[in-house]
Amino acid sequence: MFFNKWSSEPFDWVWCIAKGVARGLGNERKNLHEIVNLLTIYLGQERQLLRETVVKKAPVH
């Protein structure tokens, strides 16, 4: 998988981008899913795989 050149886990960098953008927009929880969906569509990856990765990494408040 070509993502591995950026990270040991394929979607780490996607998660970091989405989280950073969501924080910048002010409402992290609301925007995070929306941003992840857009990134997933843009990248053409399977949505379920990305969502499962994000759910595992999402901090519990």
Backbone bond lengths (Angstrom), bond angles and torsions (degrees), N, CA, C in turn:
res aa  C-N    CA-C-N  psi(-1)  N-CA   C-N-CA  omega(-1)  CA-C   N-CA-C  phi
1 M - - - 1.460 - - 1.531 109.10 -
2 F 1.303 117.30 130.34 1.458 119.74 -174.53 1.517 114.25 -67.25
3 F 1.336 117.69 -17.53 1.463 120.61 179.96 1.529 112.04 -64.63
4 N 1.322 116.48 -25.36 1.460 120.78 -174.71 1.519 114.44 -60.80
5 K 1.320 118.64 -20.19 1.463 118.39 178.72 1.532 111.59 -69.83
6 W 1.335 117.75 -18.62 1.468 120.81 178.13 1.524 112.44 -96.61
7 S 1.307 116.82 -26.75 1.456 118.93 -172.39 1.523 110.28 -158.19
8 S 1.325 115.45 154.43 1.458 119.13 176.59 1.527 110.56 -71.37
9 E 1.323 117.35 -27.34 1.459 121.26 175.38 1.519 107.83 -108.63
10 P 1.334 117.41 131.35 1.462 121.67 -170.57 1.519 116.00 -53.18
11 F 1.328 118.68 -37.79 1.457 118.79 -172.30 1.524 113.91 -108.86
12 D 1.328 118.04 12.57 1.463 120.21 178.04 1.517 111.94 -56.20
13 W 1.321 116.38 -45.37 1.462 119.54 -177.16 1.517 111.79 -69.41
14 V 1.346 118.07 -32.46 1.468 121.01 176.73 1.521 109.05 -66.08
15 W 1.328 116.35 -43.19 1.459 121.56 179.19 1.530 110.41 -60.65
16 C 1.322 117.22 -44.45 1.466 121.40 -179.59 1.524 111.62 -63.25
17 I 1.327 116.85 -43.19 1.468 120.80 178.67 1.523 110.07 -62.65
18 A 1.320 116.79 -48.97 1.466 121.26 -177.54 1.521 111.08 -61.16
19 K 1.322 116.64 -43.74 1.458 121.03 -178.78 1.527 111.04 -64.99
20 G 1.327 116.33 -42.86 1.463 120.73 179.26 1.515 112.53 -63.81
21 V 1.322 116.38 -43.33 1.465 120.37 179.30 1.522 110.17 -66.33
22 A 1.327 117.53 -42.38 1.463 121.11 179.66 1.523 110.79 -61.29
23 R 1.320 117.44 -41.97 1.467 121.15 177.52 1.519 110.99 -62.45
24 G 1.330 115.09 -41.45 1.462 120.18 179.45 1.517 112.34 -62.10
25 L 1.323 116.80 -31.28 1.461 121.12 179.92 1.524 111.77 -83.22
26 G 1.306 117.53 -10.42 1.462 120.90 171.71 1.517 116.74 100.90
27 N 1.300 118.87 -30.67 1.464 119.84 -178.37 1.519 108.59 -119.60
28 E 1.323 115.10 85.16 1.468 120.99 -172.38 1.522 113.18 -56.96
29 R 1.320 117.26 -48.45 1.469 119.80 -175.38 1.527 112.11 -63.87
30 K 1.325 116.92 -43.22 1.464 120.76 -177.49 1.523 111.69 -69.71
31 N 1.314 117.08 -42.94 1.459 121.70 -173.32 1.521 114.12 -82.14
32 L 1.321 117.82 -23.69 1.460 120.60 -172.70 1.530 112.17 -59.13
33 H 1.334 116.90 -48.14 1.466 119.66 -179.03 1.519 111.32 -63.68
34 E 1.324 116.10 -40.47 1.461 121.19 179.24 1.532 110.99 -61.30
35 I 1.320 116.39 -45.07 1.463 121.66 -179.17 1.522 110.64 -67.02
36 V 1.323 116.65 -42.97 1.464 120.28 178.42 1.529 110.19 -61.38
37 N 1.333 116.87 -41.07 1.466 119.95 177.41 1.519 111.29 -60.61
38 L 1.331 117.12 -45.20 1.465 120.84 179.49 1.523 111.36 -63.50
39 L 1.329 116.52 -43.80 1.465 119.92 178.38 1.526 111.12 -63.35
40 T 1.322 115.92 -40.10 1.461 120.29 -179.76 1.519 110.58 -62.99
41 I 1.321 116.45 -46.03 1.463 120.86 178.90 1.521 109.52 -62.60
42 Y 1.314 116.09 -45.71 1.464 121.08 -178.32 1.528 111.39 -60.49
43 L 1.289 116.12 -41.99 1.461 120.70 -178.06 1.526 112.80 -78.47
44 G 1.330 116.21 -14.59 1.459 119.95 179.73 1.520 113.21 70.65
45 Q 1.323 117.22 21.43 1.463 121.11 179.98 1.524 110.32 -88.98
46 E 1.301 115.60 163.59 1.455 121.59 177.04 1.521 108.66 -66.60
47 R 1.325 116.88 122.18 1.470 121.50 -177.10 1.524 112.92 -58.15
48 Q 1.307 116.39 -43.44 1.462 119.28 -175.38 1.524 112.17 -60.48
49 L 1.320 117.52 -40.49 1.462 121.05 179.83 1.525 110.88 -61.87
50 L 1.324 116.61 -44.90 1.462 120.21 179.93 1.524 110.80 -66.24
51 R 1.314 117.05 -43.53 1.469 120.14 179.99 1.522 111.42 -62.07
52 E 1.326 116.74 -41.68 1.468 119.88 178.50 1.523 110.30 -61.78
53 T 1.321 116.81 -40.13 1.463 121.12 179.16 1.520 110.21 -64.79
54 V 1.329 116.80 -44.47 1.464 121.65 -178.67 1.523 110.76 -65.58
55 V 1.320 117.42 -42.82 1.462 121.14 179.98 1.524 110.48 -61.09
56 K 1.327 117.53 -39.88 1.466 121.09 179.03 1.525 111.44 -65.42
57 K 1.337 117.26 -33.93 1.450 121.35 -175.30 1.535 113.32 -92.62
58 A 1.328 117.07 -15.76 1.464 120.94 -174.77 1.526 110.53 -61.85
59 P 1.324 116.63 129.86 1.463 119.56 177.81 1.525 110.74 -70.41
60 V 1.310 116.11 141.16 1.462 120.93 178.43 1.516 107.85 -93.79
61 H 1.336 116.27 124.36 1.476 120.26 -178.27 1.506 110.26 -100.63
